[in-house]
Amino acid sequence: MTDFSAGSANTCYRHPDRQSFVLCQRCGRTICPECQTPAAVGVHCPECVREQRMQFAANRRASGGPSGLTVARRKFAMLDQKGTVVIIAVSVLVWLLDQVSGGFFTNLFAFNSALLPTQPWRAVTVLFVHSTFFHILFNMWALFVFGRMLENMIGTWRFVALYFITGIVGSVAVAFLDPATWVVGASGAVFGLFAAFFVLQRSLGYNAVQLLVIIGLNLVIGFLPGTNISWQAHVGGLIGGFVTGFVFARTRNIRQRRLQATLLAMEAVGAIALLLARSAVTFG
C-alpha cells in the first residue's frame, strides 16, 4: 500500500503534522477538519472563506447595500422601549465591570454629598452602580416591568427625562436628610417611576390602589433596621416622580409640548440648584 503520509500533498497546509485527504473546493489545498468551513459544495479553507467575505463586503458597498452598522441601527430603531433597554444594558455592564475591577466604578460613581463641590456628577452616575447581585436584580427587574409600560405611554425622551430627574431628586433627598453618606443604586429613580406611573394611571381614570400598596410596602422595607437601604433616596424619588407625573398628566395636549419641556427643565434645574445650595451651606 502507498504511504500517503509521506507526501506533503496529503497533509493540511496550515498544520503540516495533520494528515488529511480533503481538498478546498476553491483552491485545491489540503485542509484538516479544524480548517474546513462547509460550503454549498464541499468545504473551503480559511483563506478562501476570508477572501469570499471581503469580496461580499466590497460588492455590498459598491451596490449601496446596508452595512452591518446600518443593519444594527435599523434593528435598534425597531425597538419599542429604547430608553429602558439602554439604561438596563449600561447598568448591567457597569455592574459586571465593577465586579471584575474590584469596585473601581463604585469608587468613581457612588454618591456622597461631601464630594458635591468637586465631583457633582455623582448625583447622576450613582444610578448606574449597585452593590450586590440581588440589588441590581431587583432594580433592573422593576425598571424592566414599569419602565417598558411608562416608555410606551409617554415616549422614550420623556421617559429618559423622568428617570434622570427623579434620580437626581433622590440624590437631593440624600444630601439633605443623610449627608456625607455613601449611596449606590437606581432605586431613587425606580421609586420615581412607581410614583409617575401611579399619577398617570389615576389621571386616565384607572384604579391604581394595588400600585399604591406596592409603593408603600417597598418604602416601609427601607425603614426596617439592618436593611442598609437608603430610604431617603426612595422618598426623594417618589417626590420627583409625583411632580413629574403631574406635569405629564397636565400637559398631554400636543400644543403644550413647549410648556411641558419648560416645566421639566425647571424641575431639573431646581433639583441641581438644591444640590448646589446644600453644598454651599455645608462647605461654603
Buried (B, 14 or more C-beta within 10 A) or exposed (E): EEEEEEEEEBBBBBBEEBBBEBBBBBEEBBBBEEBBBEBEEEBBBBBBBEBBEEEEEEEEEEEEEEEEEEEEEEEEEEEEBBBBBBBBEEBBEBBEEBEEEEEEBBEBBBBBBBBBEEBBEBBBBBBBBBBEEEBBEBBBEBBBBBBBBBBEBBEBEBBBBBBBBBBBBBBBBBBBBBBEBBBBBBBBBBBBBBBBBBBBBBBEEEEBEEBBEBBEEBBEEBEEEEEEBBBBBBBBBBBBBBBBBBBBBBBEEEEBEEEBBEBBEEBBEBBBEBBBBBBEEBEE
